[in-house]
């Protein structure tokens, strides 16, 4: 799969952003997913966005449901290599 992406000239980061823009997430959900991708904890994300940790968790639950995944690893893998957007 990675070789296929390299052959198209699209990096995993570019694929991630393309897919992030095509899966029907809200702007806030996209912001939170980007921060999750960078390795931040829900607490740190909440502090930076001036929202509660529970709100971050709820946004992530909504994202999981929209994308049909059940954890962070599946979420990030899906957005990084999902060819159909």
C-alpha distance (Angstrom), angle and dihedral (degrees) to the residues before:
residue distance angle dihedral
X1 . . .
X2 3.80 . .
X3 3.80 90.0 .
X4 3.80 89.4 53.2
X5 3.79 90.1 53.3
X6 3.78 91.7 47.3
X7 3.81 89.9 49.9
X8 3.82 90.0 56.8
X9 3.79 91.2 50.2
X10 3.79 91.6 -119.8
X11 3.79 116.2 128.2
X12 3.81 121.3 -143.7
X13 3.82 88.3 -108.5
X14 3.79 91.5 54.1
X15 3.80 91.0 45.7
X16 3.81 88.7 50.4
X17 3.81 91.9 54.1
X18 3.80 93.1 44.4
X19 3.78 91.5 51.0
X20 3.77 93.1 42.6
X21 3.78 88.3 58.2
X22 3.79 95.1 50.0
X23 3.80 105.7 46.2
X24 3.79 99.9 77.0
X25 3.79 101.2 -106.5
X26 3.78 123.4 153.2
X27 3.80 119.6 -113.8
X28 3.82 90.3 -104.9
X29 3.80 92.2 49.8
X30 3.80 89.8 51.1
X31 3.82 91.1 50.6
X32 3.78 91.2 50.8
X33 3.82 93.6 46.3
X34 3.81 90.2 51.8
X35 3.80 89.7 52.5
X36 3.80 92.2 47.1
X37 3.81 87.5 51.9
X38 3.80 89.7 54.6
X39 3.81 89.3 56.4
X40 3.79 100.3 -106.1
X41 3.78 120.9 152.1
X42 3.79 121.8 -121.1
X43 3.81 88.2 -110.1
X44 3.80 93.1 55.0
X45 3.81 91.9 45.0
X46 3.79 90.3 50.4
X47 3.80 92.4 50.0
X48 3.81 92.7 49.0
X49 3.82 93.7 47.7
X50 3.82 95.0 41.0
X51 3.79 92.7 -122.6
X52 3.79 132.6 114.5
X53 3.78 123.2 -88.0
X54 3.81 87.0 -120.7
X55 3.82 89.8 58.2
X56 3.80 90.4 52.0
X57 3.79 89.2 50.6
X58 3.80 91.3 49.9
X59 3.81 91.6 50.8
X60 3.81 89.9 50.9
X61 3.82 91.1 48.7
X62 3.80 88.6 53.2
X63 3.80 90.9 49.7
X64 3.82 91.3 49.3
X65 3.79 89.9 51.8
X66 3.80 94.2 47.3
X67 3.81 92.4 50.0
X68 3.79 98.3 37.4
X69 3.79 95.2 -120.8
X70 3.78 131.1 127.7
X71 3.80 106.3 -154.9
X72 3.81 144.9 22.5
X73 3.79 95.1 -95.8
X74 3.80 92.6 54.1
X75 3.81 90.1 45.4
X76 3.78 94.6 53.1
X77 3.80 94.1 41.3
X78 3.77 90.4 51.0
X79 3.78 94.0 51.0
X80 3.80 94.6 43.0
X81 3.81 99.2 49.8
X82 3.80 106.7 17.9
X83 3.78 101.9 123.5
X84 3.79 98.5 -170.0
X85 3.81 96.7 56.1
